[in-house]
Amino acid sequence: QVQLVESGGGLVQDGGSLRLSCAASGTMFSSDVMGWYRQDPGKKRELVASITSNGRTYYVDSVKGRFTISRDNAKNTVYLQMNSLKPEDTAVYYCNVRRDLSTTVYWGQGTQVTVSS
């Protein structure tokens, strides 16, 4: 089992920055992929960014060049640095751990990010 605790959400103005953190506890494996999803009410949850233990990253097109995902393997923590935030980035952001070659996934409780125009 893996427990995920997120922090760092909040209210920011258009063009501002926020940094999300997610600390994982429990049994983690080096092959686990860590990532961030977001969901706006009435919309489908979407993958924003992910990172493997060796640093390979993925970003959805809408955040490329603005968001940076990073990971501290020693602390089992994943971060999402969000710059140049836009109102359309407003959503609940969820931390995620996916077991490689498995259907097992773990979710955090979510943290609200609101960008005002």
Secondary structure as the mmCIF struct_conf table of DSSP 4:
data_model
#
loop_
_struct_conf.conf_type_id
_struct_conf.id
_struct_conf.beg_label_comp_id
_struct_conf.beg_label_asym_id
_struct_conf.beg_label_seq_id
_struct_conf.end_label_comp_id
_struct_conf.end_label_asym_id
_struct_conf.end_label_seq_id
STRN STRN1 VAL A 2 SER A 7
STRN STRN2 GLY A 10 GLN A 13
TURN_TY1_P TURN_TY1_P1 ASP A 14 GLY A 15
STRN STRN3 LEU A 18 GLY A 26
TURN_TY1_P TURN_TY1_P2 SER A 30 SER A 31
STRN STRN4 VAL A 33 GLN A 39
TURN_TY1_P TURN_TY1_P3 PRO A 41 GLY A 42
BEND BEND1 LYS A 43 LYS A 43
STRN STRN5 GLU A 46 ILE A 51
TURN_TY1_P TURN_TY1_P4 SER A 53 ASN A 54
STRN STRN6 THR A 57 TYR A 59
HELX_RH_3T_P HELX_RH_3T_P1 ASP A 61 VAL A 63
TURN_TY1_P TURN_TY1_P5 LYS A 64 ARG A 66
STRN STRN7 PHE A 67 ASP A 72
TURN_TY1_P TURN_TY1_P6 ASN A 73 ASN A 76
STRN STRN8 THR A 77 MET A 82
BEND BEND2 SER A 84 SER A 84
HELX_RH_3T_P HELX_RH_3T_P2 PRO A 87 ASP A 89
STRN STRN9 ALA A 91 ARG A 98
TURN_TY1_P TURN_TY1_P7 ASP A 100 LEU A 101
BEND BEND3 SER A 102 THR A 103
STRN STRN10 VAL A 105 TRP A 107
STRN STRN11 THR A 111 SER A 116
#
